[in-house]
Amino acid sequence: MLGKIEFKKRRDFGQVINDTFTFIRQNFKPLIKIYFTFCGLFVLASMLTMLLQQYKMVNIINTIGNGRNSNGLGFSGLYGIEYFLSILFSLASYTSMSVAILSYIAIYVKKGNQTPTTDEVWGYFKYYFFRIFGSSFLLIMMLIIAFVFCLVPGFWLFPYVAMMYPIMVIENGSLGYSFGRSFNIIKDNFWVTFGTLIVVWIIVYACMSMIILPTSLFNMIGMFTHESPHMSLTLTMITTVLQSLCQVFTIIPIITISLSYFSLVEQKESTGLMERISNFGNTEKLIDTRPEEY
């Protein structure tokens, strides 16, 4: 029987992907509990503000499609308080998810591959949430600016920015320290890290699409089969709710970047190897004994 996942070891591309899903399978119930405990409120707030935004959008589209006056607002009326609140709560939702899962992993590793308690995760969560939430504004703005410049700089920065989150939680790093540390540990391993994240995000988006696509497709068919543009409010609302529920899938890339972080640190510093050497002969703890790739 495969023992619990050991984070502090070198992994190749395939091992990172496989161990991501192995870790989720081994810790599914506590991860889901942590997700709903610490992220549920933010996900709900994000969903409600998105529902208000979608309700407003559908009414504007249907009003314009029927040739009626929309109070002169047109599509500019979409950018009201609901729009900005939906962005704010979406960011808070992703931040809470990142902090909660990374806190879980940090404690899991610190306790020797033992499942953390909710109170232990809460101690980390309340300490790191606002630090990472504030940093996220700067990081997202940096990525947006980078993507505007012909996309290439944005894709280049993407793995470095993603790596900063586990550094901030696991190493208690500041924004500046995490930025420099990210470049240092990814150096000479950019394409492996980039490729791993891209593959995992493709998997995540494929899972989301399988759930969201049916209602979105029916909505699009209904829109173009009417004599004038008409969106179904019911289908739009259902799609929005499903999109919010599908945020749970983003747990996957958070675990993947954490495994990549430990793998890259192990390649450069061999901290996990030194710990295993110092604990040689201790058989009390069942660990993942699969050979590392050097």
N, C-alpha and C positions, 0 to 999 in steps of 0.2 A: 504494500500500500504506500502510495506517495505521501511523504511527510509534508509538513507545512512549508510554505514558500519561504525561502531564505532570500532576503532582499540584497544583502551585502555579498554579491558575487558577480563575476563577469558573465555577460550574456551576449549572444549574437542576435541578429535581427529576428530570427524565428523564435528563439527562446523568450525574447521580450514579449512578443505577441502571444505565444502559448501560455506563458506564466501570468499574463494579464487575466486571461479567462480562467485559469486555474485558481488564482487568488480570489476572483469573484465567486467562483463556485464554492470554494472552501469557506468564504466569509459572507455568503449571500445574505443571510438573515440579519446579522449585526450591521452590515453595510446599509441595507434598506432601512433598518431602524434608525441609524444615524442620519441617513438622508432625510427622512420625514421629520425627525425630531428637530434638526437644525436648519433644514432648508424648506420645510413645508410651508411656513408662513410667507416666506419670500416668493415661493412658487405660486402660492394662492394670490398674493398681491399682484404679481406679474400677470397672472392669468386674467384677473378681474380688469386691470387697466387695459390689457390687450383686447378683451371683449368689448369694452367701451369704445376703444379705438376702431375696432372692426365694425361695430354697430354704426358708428358715425360714417365710416367709409362706404359701407353698403348703402346707406340712405342717400349719400351724395351721388354715388354712381347710378343708383336707380332713379333718382330725381332728374339727373342730367339726361339719362337714357330715355326717360319719358317726355323730355322736352320741357320740364317744369323748371321754374326759377328756384335756384338753391341759395337765395339771399345774396347772390353775387359773390359767394365765397369760392365756389368751385373746389378744385382739389387743394387749394391753399388752406381751406377750412379743416383739412386733416391734421394740420400741425397745431393742435390745441394742447391744453394741459394734459389730456389723456396720452397723447403721443410721447411727451417728454417723461411722464410718469412711467409709462410702459418701458422706456429705455432705462430709466433709473432702477426700477424694480427688477428688470431682466439682468442688469449688471449685478445688483445685490444678490439675486438668485444664484448666478454663476459663481460669485465670490464666496457665498456661504457654502456652496457645494464643494468648491476647491478647498476651502479651509477645513471643512468637516472631514472630507476624505483624506486629505494630507495629514491632518491631525491624527486620524485613526491609524494611518500607516506609520507615522512617527512614533506613536506610542506602542504600536504592534512590534516594531523593530526594537525599541528601547526595552520592552518587557520580554524580549527573547522569543518573538513569534507567538505571543499570547494575545487573545482577543481583549481589546480595551473596553473599559466600562463607559457608560454614557457620561458619568461625572468626570472621568479622566479626559474625555474628548472635549467636554464643556470648558475645562480649564484652559486647554489650548485654544479653543474656538474664540472665547471672549477676549483672549490676549491678542490674537492675530487678525481677527475679522476686520477691524477698522483700519489697521495698517495696510492690509492687502486691498481693501476696498478703495482706499485713497490712492494707492499705487496703481490700481487698475485704470483709473482715469488717464493717468499719464501714459501708461503702456498702450492702451487702446488708441489714444490720440497719435502716438508714435507709429503704430501699425497702420492707422488710416492714412497718415501722411506718406508713409512708405509705399502703401499700395497705390496711392494716387500717382506716384512717379513710376508709371509703366509696369506696375505689379511686381517686378523682379525684386526690388528692395524689400517689399512686404513679405514675400515668400522667404527671402534670405533671413529676415529678422524673426520670423515666426517661431522656429525652434528655440532661439535664444530667449525670447519672451516667455514661451511656455516653460522653459527650464527654470526661470526665475521663481516661480511659485513654490515648487518643492524646496528650493534653497532657502526662501524666506521663512518657511515653516520648520523644516528639518534642521537647518543650521541657525535659525533665529537671525537671519541676515537682514540688514537694512536694504532699502531699494538700491542704493549705490553699490553696496557690497555684492548683492545678488546679481546685479547687471554685469559686473566685472567677473564674478565667479562663474556665471553662465558661459561667458565667452571662453574662459580658461578651460573648463571641463569638456566643452563641446569641440574645442580646437582639435583638428585632425580626425574628428568623427562626425563632421557636419552631415554628410550624405546619409550615413546610417541613421542618425537621429531624425533627420528630415523625412527620410523614407518611412521610418517606423511610424511617425506621427501621421503622415499622409495616409498610409494604409489603414491605420486604426480609425481615423476620421471618415474614411470612405465606408468602412464597416458600420460606423455609427450612423452616418447619413442614410445608408441603405436600410438599416433597421427602422429609422424614423420614417423613411419614405414609404415602406411597406404598410405602416399604420396610417399615415396621413394621406397617401395618394388616392385611395378610393373616394373619400369625401371631396377632395380637391378636384378630382377628375369629373365627378358628377356635377360639381358647382360650375366648372368651366363649360361642360356640355350644355347645361341649362342656360348659361349666360349667352352662348352663341346660337342657341336654337330659338330664342325669342326674337320677335321682330325688332326690338330695341334692346340694347345692353341691359341685362337684368341679373343681379346676383341673388342667390337664395340666402336669406338671413340665417335660416336654421343650419344649413350646411356650413356656412362660414363660421358660425359659432361653434359647431361641433369640431371643425378643423382646428380652431384656435384652442379649444380645450385639449384636444389630442396633442397639439404642439407643445403645450405646457407640460402635459404628463410625460411626453417623450424626452423631456430634459433629463430624466433619470439615466438615459443612455450615455450622457456625458461623464458619468462616473468612469467609463471605460478608458478614455484618453487620459484622465487624471492619474489612474493607476499605471498606465503605460509610461507616462513621462516620469513617474516616480521610480519605476523599475529601470528606466534609462538613466536616470540620475545616479542611482546606486551603482549601476554597471560602469558608468563612465568614471565615477569617483574611484571605484575599485581598480580600474585599469591604471589610473594615475597614482593612487595612494595606497592601494592594497590594505585598507583598514580591516575589511572583513576577513581577509586571509590571515592577518596577524591575530585577530580575535580567535579564529578557529584553531590556530597553532597554540595559543595560550590556553585554550579550553580543551586541548587534545586529551582524550581519555575520559572526558565527562560524557556519559551516555544518558544522562537524565532527560535531556531535551531532544525530542525527535525533530530532525531538520531535513531539508531537501538535500539529499546526498548525490544528486546527479552531477557528473563531472562538468567543470567549467571549461569554457572555450578560451584558450590563450593564443 
